Amino acid sequence: MATIRRATVDDAAVLAELGATTFTETFGHLYPPEDLQDFLGKSHSTDSWRRSLSDPNKAVWLAVHPSSRHIGFIVVGACKLPVEQLEPTAGEVQQLYVLAEFHNLRLGARLMAAGFEWLESQGRTPLYIGVWSENYGAQRFYQRYGFSKVGEYGFPVGKTVDREFILKR
């Protein structure tokens, strides 16, 4: 069984690789190679992860396989989604990814539990999530946690702009 642990700045390179791998595995087929590389270079570089891991308004947890392989993660923090009249205490599940070969092991649920516990300890309420409009599996997963659609926005991946739903709990 995988363990869930809080990530530190020392995990920046691990998260850069895991973040790029899981994003590509999940969404890579949607984008021209140059758009994907542009996005990964900005969002999943070691430096961008180092900044995230140093941000006191964010927390990151890693799922670690018994073999010591890093297989999933969650990022939570203050809400950064384009929500009209955003509550000052709003929190967000900013990223939740598990390598495909480890899906259906309840790692998403365990990562969500860790993220929710931290968000609650920070007084973050209500909670938001941005999810790709065509990621039906993720939408069903979040609905089980009481999230429902309250808006939409455009999420840029290079020059491609995805239609994203904003869900609120």
N, C-alpha and C positions, 0 to 999 in steps of 0.2 A: 504494500500500500504506500502511496506517495505521501510525503510529509509536506506540510504547508508552513513556510517560514517567511518572516518579514525580510524584504530585500534591503540591502544597504548600498551605499555608493560603490562599494567594491564589486557589486553585481552588475555594474553598468555595461560591461562588454558582453556578459552572458545575456542580459536583457536585450541588447542591441541585436544579437544574433537570433535569439528566440523570437523577438518581436518581428524581425524581418522574415523569418521562416514561417511563422504562423500567419502573418498578413498575406504573404505570397501564396501559401498553401490554400488560404480561404478565398482570397480575392484576386490573386495575380492574373488569372485568366481574363479578367474584365478590362485590363488596361494595356495600351501600347507599351512596349518595353521601356521607352524613354520616360513615360509618365510614372511607371512603377519605380524605376530607379531614382527619379527625382524625389518622389515621396519617401522612399526608404532612406535615401541619403539625408533627408531633413528630419524625419520622424523617428528613425531607428538607428541613428548614429550613436556611438558610445558617448559623445559629448551631450547629445540631447537627453539620453538616459541619465547621465551624471547630473544634469540640471534638474530633471524630474525627481531623482532620488534625493537631491539636496533641498527640495522645496518643502518647507514645513507644513504647507497646506495640502500636501499629497502624501499618500502611502501606497506602497507596492508590496504585494506578496507573491512568492514563487512557489510553484508545486515542483517538488523534487522526487524523482523516481528512486526506489531503493538502490538502483545502479549508480546513483548520483547524477543522472541526466536531468536537466531542467526541462520540464514538459508543459508548463503553463504558468500564467501570471494574471494578476488583476491590478489595475491602477484605479485608485479612488481619490477624491479630493473635492475642493470647492468647484461648484458648477461653472463651466466655461462655455456652455452651449448658448446659442443666440435666442434666449427665452425672453419674451416681452414681460416686463414687470417682474423680473427675476427676484425671488426672495433673497435677502442678504445672507441668510444661513443655508441656502440651498447647497446640496451635495450632488456628486455625480459619480457614477461608475463610468470611468473614462475609457477603460480598455479591459476586456476579458477574453483571453485566448488560451486554448489548450491544443497541443499538437493533435492532428486528426487521429493518429493511431491510438491515442489515449482518450478519445471521446467515449461517452457512456460508462465512465467509471465514477461519476458523481464528483469529479474534480471541480467542475464549474460551480456546483452547489457549495462545495467546501471553500472555494475561493470567495464566492459571494458572502458566505457567513463571516469570513475574516474581514472582508471589506465593509460589510454592514456594521459589524461590531465597532470598527474604527470610526466610521462616519457617525454613528450614534454617540460615541465617546467625545467627538468633536462638536456635538450639537448640530450636526448637519441635517437639516430637514427643510423642505421635502427633498426627495431624491429624483434625479433625472438620469436618463441614458439616451445616447444617440445610437441609432441602429440603421443599417442600410435598408432601404425600403423593400428590397427583394430577399432579405435574409430572414425567411419565414421561420426557420428553426430557432434562431436567436429571439425573434419576436415572441414565439410560443414560450420559450424559456423565461423571458422577462415577464410575460403575462402571469406566469405561475407565482411570481413574486409581487404581484399587485400593480405592475406598471401598465399604463394605458397611454395611447397616443394623444398628444396635446399640440403637436406642431410638426413642421418640416423645415429643412434648410438644405443648402447645397454644401457638400463636403468635397473640397478639391483634392484630387490625386493627380499631381502634375497638372496638365491642361484639362484633364477630365474632371467633370463635376458630378458627383453622385447625388441622388435624391435620398436624403436621410430623414428618418422619422425621429422626433423627440418624444420620448416616453417619460411619464411622471408617475411617481408613487407617493 
